[in-house]
Amino acid sequence: MIRVLITQAILFLLPFFLYAAYLFLTKKIHKQAWIDAPRYWLVMAGLVFCLVGFVIMSVVNNNPLSGTYVPAHFEGGKVVPGQIK
């Protein structure tokens, strides 16, 4: 679960990092550039990135949609991870 939260946080902050890189590369880094930043568009782009990230993560996740969940358990001294059968 923490992996999902970290991934989504990075995806949300990605437009802000790209804007900061743009300011750095164009040598416009000063306080007024951040005050005049297009915050609305950066937030909207971050939310779109998060939405796309959720969609991609749900498509890539190869867990079956139906079945019975078998929790993690010990078998022969080794931990068998939980799975859906």
Distance bins in CASP14 RR format, pairs under 12 A and 6 or more apart:
PFRMAT RR
TARGET T0000
AUTHOR 0000-0000-0000
RMODE 2
METHOD distances of the structure
MODEL  1
1 7 0 0 0 0 0 1 0 0 0 0 0
1 8 0 0 0 0 0 1 0 0 0 0 0
2 8 0 0 0 0 0 1 0 0 0 0 0
2 9 0 0 0 0 0 1 0 0 0 0 0
3 9 0 0 0 0 0 1 0 0 0 0 0
3 10 0 0 0 0 0 1 0 0 0 0 0
3 57 0 0 0 0 1 0 0 0 0 0 0
3 61 0 0 0 0 0 1 0 0 0 0 0
4 10 0 0 0 0 0 1 0 0 0 0 0
4 11 0 0 0 0 0 1 0 0 0 0 0
4 50 0 0 0 0 0 1 0 0 0 0 0
4 53 0 0 0 0 1 0 0 0 0 0 0
4 54 0 0 0 0 1 0 0 0 0 0 0
4 56 0 0 0 0 0 1 0 0 0 0 0
4 57 1 0 0 1 0 0 0 0 0 0 0
4 58 0 0 0 0 0 1 0 0 0 0 0
4 61 0 0 0 0 0 1 0 0 0 0 0
5 11 0 0 0 0 0 1 0 0 0 0 0
5 12 0 0 0 0 0 1 0 0 0 0 0
5 50 0 0 0 0 0 1 0 0 0 0 0
5 54 0 0 0 0 0 1 0 0 0 0 0
5 57 0 0 0 0 0 1 0 0 0 0 0
6 12 0 0 0 0 0 1 0 0 0 0 0
6 13 0 0 0 0 0 1 0 0 0 0 0
7 13 0 0 0 0 0 1 0 0 0 0 0
7 14 0 0 0 0 0 1 0 0 0 0 0
7 49 0 0 0 0 0 1 0 0 0 0 0
7 50 0 0 0 0 1 0 0 0 0 0 0
7 52 0 0 0 0 0 1 0 0 0 0 0
7 53 1 0 0 1 0 0 0 0 0 0 0
7 54 0 0 0 0 1 0 0 0 0 0 0
7 56 0 0 0 0 1 0 0 0 0 0 0
7 57 1 0 0 1 0 0 0 0 0 0 0
7 60 0 0 0 0 0 1 0 0 0 0 0
8 14 0 0 0 0 0 1 0 0 0 0 0
8 46 0 0 0 0 1 0 0 0 0 0 0
8 47 0 0 0 0 0 1 0 0 0 0 0
8 49 0 0 0 0 1 0 0 0 0 0 0
8 50 1 0 1 0 0 0 0 0 0 0 0
8 51 0 0 0 0 1 0 0 0 0 0 0
8 52 0 0 0 0 0 1 0 0 0 0 0
8 53 1 0 0 1 0 0 0 0 0 0 0
8 54 1 0 0 1 0 0 0 0 0 0 0
8 55 0 0 0 0 0 1 0 0 0 0 0
8 56 0 0 0 0 0 1 0 0 0 0 0
8 57 0 0 0 0 1 0 0 0 0 0 0
9 16 0 0 0 0 0 1 0 0 0 0 0
9 17 0 0 0 0 0 1 0 0 0 0 0
9 46 0 0 0 0 0 1 0 0 0 0 0
9 49 0 0 0 0 0 1 0 0 0 0 0
9 50 0 0 0 0 1 0 0 0 0 0 0
9 53 0 0 0 0 0 1 0 0 0 0 0
10 16 0 0 0 0 0 1 0 0 0 0 0
10 17 0 0 0 0 1 0 0 0 0 0 0
10 46 0 0 0 0 0 1 0 0 0 0 0
10 49 0 0 0 0 1 0 0 0 0 0 0
10 50 0 0 0 0 1 0 0 0 0 0 0
10 53 0 0 0 0 0 1 0 0 0 0 0
11 17 0 0 0 0 0 1 0 0 0 0 0
11 18 0 0 0 0 0 1 0 0 0 0 0
11 45 0 0 0 0 1 0 0 0 0 0 0
11 46 1 0 0 1 0 0 0 0 0 0 0
11 47 0 0 0 0 1 0 0 0 0 0 0
11 48 0 0 0 0 1 0 0 0 0 0 0
11 49 1 0 1 0 0 0 0 0 0 0 0
11 50 1 0 1 0 0 0 0 0 0 0 0
11 51 0 0 0 0 1 0 0 0 0 0 0
11 52 1 0 0 1 0 0 0 0 0 0 0
11 53 1 0 1 0 0 0 0 0 0 0 0
11 54 0 0 0 0 1 0 0 0 0 0 0
11 55 0 0 0 0 0 1 0 0 0 0 0
11 56 0 0 0 0 1 0 0 0 0 0 0
11 57 0 0 0 0 0 1 0 0 0 0 0
12 42 0 0 0 0 1 0 0 0 0 0 0
12 43 0 0 0 0 1 0 0 0 0 0 0
12 44 0 0 0 0 0 1 0 0 0 0 0
12 45 0 0 0 0 1 0 0 0 0 0 0
12 46 1 0 1 0 0 0 0 0 0 0 0
12 47 1 0 0 1 0 0 0 0 0 0 0
12 48 0 0 0 0 1 0 0 0 0 0 0
12 49 1 0 0 1 0 0 0 0 0 0 0
12 50 1 0 1 0 0 0 0 0 0 0 0
12 51 0 0 0 0 0 1 0 0 0 0 0
12 52 0 0 0 0 0 1 0 0 0 0 0
12 53 0 0 0 0 0 1 0 0 0 0 0
12 54 0 0 0 0 0 1 0 0 0 0 0
13 19 0 0 0 0 0 1 0 0 0 0 0
13 20 0 0 0 0 1 0 0 0 0 0 0
13 42 0 0 0 0 1 0 0 0 0 0 0
13 43 0 0 0 0 0 1 0 0 0 0 0
13 45 0 0 0 0 0 1 0 0 0 0 0
13 46 1 0 0 1 0 0 0 0 0 0 0
13 47 0 0 0 0 0 1 0 0 0 0 0
13 49 0 0 0 0 1 0 0 0 0 0 0
13 50 0 0 0 0 0 1 0 0 0 0 0
14 20 0 0 0 0 0 1 0 0 0 0 0
14 21 0 0 0 0 0 1 0 0 0 0 0
14 42 0 0 0 0 1 0 0 0 0 0 0
14 43 0 0 0 0 0 1 0 0 0 0 0
14 45 1 0 0 1 0 0 0 0 0 0 0
14 46 1 0 0 1 0 0 0 0 0 0 0
14 47 0 0 0 0 0 1 0 0 0 0 0
14 48 0 0 0 0 0 1 0 0 0 0 0
14 49 1 0 1 0 0 0 0 0 0 0 0
14 50 0 0 0 0 1 0 0 0 0 0 0
14 52 0 0 0 0 0 1 0 0 0 0 0
14 53 0 0 0 0 0 1 0 0 0 0 0
15 21 0 0 0 0 0 1 0 0 0 0 0
15 22 0 0 0 0 0 1 0 0 0 0 0
15 37 0 0 0 0 0 1 0 0 0 0 0
15 38 0 0 0 0 1 0 0 0 0 0 0
15 39 0 0 0 0 0 1 0 0 0 0 0
15 40 0 0 0 0 0 1 0 0 0 0 0
15 41 1 0 0 1 0 0 0 0 0 0 0
15 42 1 0 1 0 0 0 0 0 0 0 0
15 43 0 0 0 0 1 0 0 0 0 0 0
15 44 0 0 0 0 1 0 0 0 0 0 0
15 45 1 0 1 0 0 0 0 0 0 0 0
15 46 1 0 1 0 0 0 0 0 0 0 0
15 47 0 0 0 0 1 0 0 0 0 0 0
15 48 0 0 0 0 1 0 0 0 0 0 0
15 49 1 0 0 1 0 0 0 0 0 0 0
15 50 0 0 0 0 0 1 0 0 0 0 0
16 22 0 0 0 0 0 1 0 0 0 0 0
16 23 0 0 0 0 0 1 0 0 0 0 0
16 34 0 0 0 0 0 1 0 0 0 0 0
16 37 0 0 0 0 1 0 0 0 0 0 0
16 38 0 0 0 0 0 1 0 0 0 0 0
16 39 0 0 0 0 1 0 0 0 0 0 0
16 41 0 0 0 0 0 1 0 0 0 0 0
16 42 1 0 1 0 0 0 0 0 0 0 0
16 43 0 0 0 0 1 0 0 0 0 0 0
16 45 0 0 0 0 1 0 0 0 0 0 0
16 46 0 0 0 0 1 0 0 0 0 0 0
16 49 0 0 0 0 0 1 0 0 0 0 0
17 23 0 0 0 0 0 1 0 0 0 0 0
17 24 0 0 0 0 0 1 0 0 0 0 0
17 42 0 0 0 0 1 0 0 0 0 0 0
17 45 0 0 0 0 0 1 0 0 0 0 0
17 46 0 0 0 0 0 1 0 0 0 0 0
17 49 0 0 0 0 0 1 0 0 0 0 0
18 24 0 0 0 0 0 1 0 0 0 0 0
18 25 0 0 0 0 0 1 0 0 0 0 0
18 37 0 0 0 0 0 1 0 0 0 0 0
18 38 0 0 0 0 0 1 0 0 0 0 0
18 41 0 0 0 0 0 1 0 0 0 0 0
18 42 0 0 0 0 1 0 0 0 0 0 0
18 45 0 0 0 0 1 0 0 0 0 0 0
18 46 0 0 0 0 0 1 0 0 0 0 0
18 49 0 0 0 0 0 1 0 0 0 0 0
19 25 0 0 0 0 0 1 0 0 0 0 0
19 26 0 0 0 0 0 1 0 0 0 0 0
19 28 0 0 0 0 0 1 0 0 0 0 0
19 29 0 0 0 0 0 1 0 0 0 0 0
19 33 0 0 0 0 1 0 0 0 0 0 0
19 34 0 0 0 0 1 0 0 0 0 0 0
19 36 0 0 0 0 0 1 0 0 0 0 0
19 37 1 0 0 1 0 0 0 0 0 0 0
19 38 1 0 0 1 0 0 0 0 0 0 0
19 39 0 0 0 0 1 0 0 0 0 0 0
19 41 0 0 0 0 1 0 0 0 0 0 0
19 42 1 0 1 0 0 0 0 0 0 0 0
19 43 0 0 0 0 0 1 0 0 0 0 0
19 45 0 0 0 0 1 0 0 0 0 0 0
19 46 0 0 0 0 0 1 0 0 0 0 0
20 26 0 0 0 0 0 1 0 0 0 0 0
20 28 0 0 0 0 0 1 0 0 0 0 0
20 29 0 0 0 0 1 0 0 0 0 0 0
20 33 0 0 0 0 1 0 0 0 0 0 0
20 34 0 0 0 0 1 0 0 0 0 0 0
20 37 0 0 0 0 1 0 0 0 0 0 0
20 42 0 0 0 0 0 1 0 0 0 0 0
21 28 0 0 0 0 0 1 0 0 0 0 0
21 29 0 0 0 0 0 1 0 0 0 0 0
22 28 0 0 0 0 1 0 0 0 0 0 0
22 29 0 0 0 0 1 0 0 0 0 0 0
22 33 0 0 0 0 1 0 0 0 0 0 0
22 34 0 0 0 0 0 1 0 0 0 0 0
22 37 0 0 0 0 0 1 0 0 0 0 0
22 38 0 0 0 0 0 1 0 0 0 0 0
22 42 0 0 0 0 0 1 0 0 0 0 0
23 29 1 0 1 0 0 0 0 0 0 0 0
23 30 0 0 0 0 1 0 0 0 0 0 0
23 31 0 0 0 0 0 1 0 0 0 0 0
23 32 0 0 0 0 0 1 0 0 0 0 0
23 33 1 0 1 0 0 0 0 0 0 0 0
23 34 1 0 0 1 0 0 0 0 0 0 0
23 36 0 0 0 0 0 1 0 0 0 0 0
23 37 0 0 0 0 1 0 0 0 0 0 0
23 38 0 0 0 0 0 1 0 0 0 0 0
24 30 0 0 0 0 0 1 0 0 0 0 0
24 33 0 0 0 0 0 1 0 0 0 0 0
24 34 0 0 0 0 0 1 0 0 0 0 0
26 33 0 0 0 0 1 0 0 0 0 0 0
27 33 0 0 0 0 0 1 0 0 0 0 0
28 34 0 0 0 0 1 0 0 0 0 0 0
28 36 0 0 0 0 0 1 0 0 0 0 0
28 37 0 0 0 0 0 1 0 0 0 0 0
29 37 0 0 0 0 0 1 0 0 0 0 0
30 36 0 0 0 0 0 1 0 0 0 0 0
30 37 0 0 0 0 0 1 0 0 0 0 0
31 37 0 0 0 0 0 1 0 0 0 0 0
34 42 0 0 0 0 0 1 0 0 0 0 0
37 43 0 0 0 0 0 1 0 0 0 0 0
38 44 0 0 0 0 1 0 0 0 0 0 0
38 45 0 0 0 0 1 0 0 0 0 0 0
39 45 0 0 0 0 0 1 0 0 0 0 0
39 46 0 0 0 0 0 1 0 0 0 0 0
40 46 0 0 0 0 0 1 0 0 0 0 0
40 47 0 0 0 0 0 1 0 0 0 0 0
41 47 0 0 0 0 0 1 0 0 0 0 0
41 48 0 0 0 0 0 1 0 0 0 0 0
42 48 0 0 0 0 0 1 0 0 0 0 0
42 49 0 0 0 0 0 1 0 0 0 0 0
43 49 0 0 0 0 0 1 0 0 0 0 0
43 50 0 0 0 0 0 1 0 0 0 0 0
44 50 0 0 0 0 0 1 0 0 0 0 0
44 51 0 0 0 0 0 1 0 0 0 0 0
45 51 0 0 0 0 0 1 0 0 0 0 0
45 52 0 0 0 0 0 1 0 0 0 0 0
46 52 0 0 0 0 1 0 0 0 0 0 0
46 53 0 0 0 0 0 1 0 0 0 0 0
47 53 0 0 0 0 0 1 0 0 0 0 0
47 54 0 0 0 0 0 1 0 0 0 0 0
48 54 0 0 0 0 0 1 0 0 0 0 0
48 55 0 0 0 0 0 1 0 0 0 0 0
49 55 0 0 0 0 0 1 0 0 0 0 0
49 56 0 0 0 0 0 1 0 0 0 0 0
50 56 0 0 0 0 0 1 0 0 0 0 0
50 57 0 0 0 0 0 1 0 0 0 0 0
51 57 0 0 0 0 0 1 0 0 0 0 0
51 58 0 0 0 0 0 1 0 0 0 0 0
52 58 0 0 0 0 0 1 0 0 0 0 0
52 59 0 0 0 0 0 1 0 0 0 0 0
53 59 0 0 0 0 1 0 0 0 0 0 0
53 60 0 0 0 0 1 0 0 0 0 0 0
53 61 0 0 0 0 0 1 0 0 0 0 0
54 60 0 0 0 0 0 1 0 0 0 0 0
54 61 0 0 0 0 0 1 0 0 0 0 0
55 61 0 0 0 0 0 1 0 0 0 0 0
57 63 0 0 0 0 0 1 0 0 0 0 0
58 65 0 0 0 0 0 1 0 0 0 0 0
61 84 0 0 0 0 0 1 0 0 0 0 0
62 83 0 0 0 0 0 1 0 0 0 0 0
62 84 0 0 0 0 0 1 0 0 0 0 0
63 69 0 0 0 0 1 0 0 0 0 0 0
63 81 0 0 0 0 0 1 0 0 0 0 0
63 82 0 0 0 0 0 1 0 0 0 0 0
63 83 0 0 0 0 1 0 0 0 0 0 0
63 84 1 0 1 0 0 0 0 0 0 0 0
63 85 0 0 0 0 0 1 0 0 0 0 0
64 83 0 0 0 0 1 0 0 0 0 0 0
64 84 1 0 1 0 0 0 0 0 0 0 0
64 85 0 0 0 0 1 0 0 0 0 0 0
65 84 0 0 0 0 1 0 0 0 0 0 0
66 84 0 0 0 0 1 0 0 0 0 0 0
66 85 0 0 0 0 0 1 0 0 0 0 0
67 83 0 0 0 0 0 1 0 0 0 0 0
67 84 1 0 1 0 0 0 0 0 0 0 0
67 85 1 0 0 1 0 0 0 0 0 0 0
68 82 0 0 0 0 0 1 0 0 0 0 0
68 83 0 0 0 0 1 0 0 0 0 0 0
68 84 1 0 0 1 0 0 0 0 0 0 0
68 85 1 0 1 0 0 0 0 0 0 0 0
69 81 0 0 0 0 0 1 0 0 0 0 0
69 82 1 0 0 1 0 0 0 0 0 0 0
69 83 1 0 0 1 0 0 0 0 0 0 0
69 84 1 0 1 0 0 0 0 0 0 0 0
69 85 0 0 0 0 1 0 0 0 0 0 0
70 80 0 0 0 0 1 0 0 0 0 0 0
70 81 0 0 0 0 1 0 0 0 0 0 0
70 82 1 0 1 0 0 0 0 0 0 0 0
70 83 1 0 1 0 0 0 0 0 0 0 0
70 84 1 0 0 1 0 0 0 0 0 0 0
70 85 1 0 1 0 0 0 0 0 0 0 0
71 79 0 0 0 0 0 1 0 0 0 0 0
71 80 0 0 0 0 1 0 0 0 0 0 0
71 81 0 0 0 0 1 0 0 0 0 0 0
71 82 1 0 1 0 0 0 0 0 0 0 0
71 83 0 0 0 0 1 0 0 0 0 0 0
71 84 0 0 0 0 0 1 0 0 0 0 0
71 85 0 0 0 0 0 1 0 0 0 0 0
72 78 0 0 0 0 0 1 0 0 0 0 0
72 79 1 0 0 1 0 0 0 0 0 0 0
72 80 1 0 0 1 0 0 0 0 0 0 0
72 81 1 0 1 0 0 0 0 0 0 0 0
72 82 1 0 1 0 0 0 0 0 0 0 0
72 83 0 0 0 0 1 0 0 0 0 0 0
73 79 1 0 0 1 0 0 0 0 0 0 0
73 80 1 0 1 0 0 0 0 0 0 0 0
73 81 0 0 0 0 1 0 0 0 0 0 0
73 82 1 0 0 1 0 0 0 0 0 0 0
73 83 0 0 0 0 0 1 0 0 0 0 0
74 80 1 0 0 1 0 0 0 0 0 0 0
74 81 0 0 0 0 0 1 0 0 0 0 0
74 82 0 0 0 0 0 1 0 0 0 0 0
75 81 0 0 0 0 0 1 0 0 0 0 0
75 82 0 0 0 0 0 1 0 0 0 0 0
END
